[in-house]
Amino acid sequence: MNVDTSKWSGEGTFTQTLLDRLQELETIAFIRVENAPASRSEADYNFMSNEIFVLFATRSREERIRRFGVLPAVRISFEKIMTIAGLEERLTGIPDIGAPDYSDATMLQYLRTERIVPPYQTRGYKLVELVRIYEVMTAPADPSNAHPDLSRH
């Protein structure tokens, strides 16, 4: 598995927990974590937003076909081992992750809040952490692309 955290500041306890659990799944080939531009901080709360991009592993399968209706040939096709719905099911079964707060065919979204009261302050702040998980799509012409270009995200 290849993990890219170069565009992530490392902040976010729940993001780190998700990253650790995703690395344990053998059905994921690539993970990239990024800070989302929606993060902000005020006096009484801290809003943190991170995005995780995953590329599911694939397996190849040989298919016997006929070209032009007569010539026998073999075509190699690739199929994903997991989908976003399958990932949701796996993560829901993990006690420290649980079910996402929102999900659709292309994304899982988790929202976690935590009240933090530092020992040197009498008043604490609320930490809100939003994490979205997206699937990286590869071009159909090149299903063996192990390191997709994520610069457009």
C-alpha positions in Angstrom: 0.0 0.0 0.0 1.2 3.5 -0.8 0.3 6.3 1.6 0.8 10.0 0.8 0.4 12.5 3.7 2.5 15.3 2.1 -0.5 17.7 1.9 -1.8 16.9 5.4 -0.7 18.8 8.5 -1.1 15.8 10.7 -3.9 17.5 12.7 -7.0 15.5 13.5 -7.3 12.6 15.9 -10.2 11.0 14.1 -8.4 11.5 10.8 -5.4 9.7 12.1 -7.6 6.9 13.5 -9.3 6.5 10.1 -5.9 6.5 8.3 -4.7 3.7 10.7 -7.7 1.6 10.1 -7.6 2.1 6.3 -4.0 1.0 6.2 -5.1 -2.3 7.8 -7.4 -3.1 4.8 -5.8 -5.2 2.1 -8.4 -4.0 -0.4 -6.9 -0.5 -0.6 -3.9 0.1 -2.8 -3.3 3.8 -2.3 -4.3 6.5 0.3 -3.8 10.2 0.1 -4.7 12.6 3.0 -5.1 16.3 2.5 -6.1 19.3 4.5 -9.4 20.8 3.2 -9.6 24.5 2.7 -12.7 24.8 5.0 -10.6 24.6 8.2 -10.9 27.6 10.5 -10.4 28.6 14.1 -12.3 31.0 16.4 -12.0 31.8 20.1 -14.5 29.2 21.2 -14.3 26.5 18.5 -11.9 25.0 16.1 -13.2 23.5 12.8 -10.9 21.1 11.0 -11.7 19.5 7.7 -9.6 16.8 6.1 -10.1 14.7 2.9 -9.0 11.1 2.3 -8.7 9.7 -1.2 -8.5 6.0 -1.6 -7.7 3.8 -4.6 -9.1 0.3 -4.3 -7.0 -2.7 -5.3 -7.9 -4.5 -8.5 -7.6 -8.0 -9.7 -7.2 -9.1 -13.3 -9.3 -11.7 -15.1 -8.8 -13.3 -18.5 -11.8 -13.5 -20.7 -12.0 -15.5 -23.9 -13.5 -13.5 -26.7 -13.9 -13.7 -30.5 -12.6 -10.8 -32.5 -14.5 -9.9 -35.6 -16.8 -12.8 -34.6 -14.3 -15.5 -35.6 -10.8 -15.0 -34.3 -10.3 -16.4 -30.8 -8.5 -14.0 -28.4 -7.9 -13.4 -24.8 -8.8 -10.0 -23.2 -7.6 -9.1 -19.7 -10.1 -7.1 -17.7 -9.6 -5.5 -14.3 -12.2 -5.3 -11.5 -12.1 -3.4 -8.2 -12.0 -5.6 -5.1 -14.1 -3.1 -3.1 -16.5 -0.2 -3.6 -17.4 2.9 -1.4 -20.4 1.0 -0.2 -18.2 -2.0 0.8 -15.8 0.4 2.5 -18.7 1.9 4.5 -19.8 -1.6 5.6 -16.2 -2.5 6.7 -15.7 0.8 8.6 -19.1 0.6 10.3 -18.0 -2.7 11.8 -14.9 -1.1 13.4 -15.8 0.1 17.0 -13.7 3.3 17.0 -14.9 4.4 13.6 -18.6 3.4 13.2 -21.1 4.4 10.6 -20.6 7.6 8.6 -22.8 10.6 9.3 -23.5 10.9 5.5 -22.7 8.6 2.6 -23.6 8.3 -1.1 -22.1 6.4 -4.1 -19.0 8.6 -4.2 -18.2 9.7 -0.6 -18.3 8.9 3.1 -18.5 11.8 5.5 -17.7 11.7 9.3 -18.3 14.6 11.7 -16.8 14.3 15.2 -17.0 16.9 17.9 -15.0 17.0 21.1 -14.9 19.5 24.0 -11.3 20.4 25.0 -10.5 22.1 28.2 -6.8 22.8 28.5 -5.5 22.7 32.1 -4.2 26.3 31.9 -7.6 27.7 30.9 -10.8 28.0 32.7 -12.8 28.0 29.5 -12.3 25.4 26.8 -13.2 25.2 23.2 -15.1 22.8 20.9 -13.2 20.9 18.3 -15.2 19.9 15.2 -13.5 17.5 12.8 -15.0 16.8 9.4 -13.5 14.0 7.4 -14.6 13.0 3.9 -13.4 9.9 2.1 -13.5 9.8 -1.7 -12.6 7.1 -4.2 -9.9 7.9 -6.7 -11.1 7.0 -10.2 -8.6 5.7 -12.7 -9.0 6.1 -16.4 -10.6 3.0 -18.0 -7.8 2.8 -20.6 -5.2 2.4 -17.8 -6.6 0.4 -14.9 -3.1 -0.5 -13.7 -2.4 3.1 -12.7 -1.1 2.6 -9.2 -0.2 6.3 -8.6 -3.0 8.5 -9.9 -2.6 12.2 -10.4 -4.5 13.8 -7.6 -3.4 17.4 -8.3 -6.9 18.3 -9.5 -8.4 17.7 -6.0 
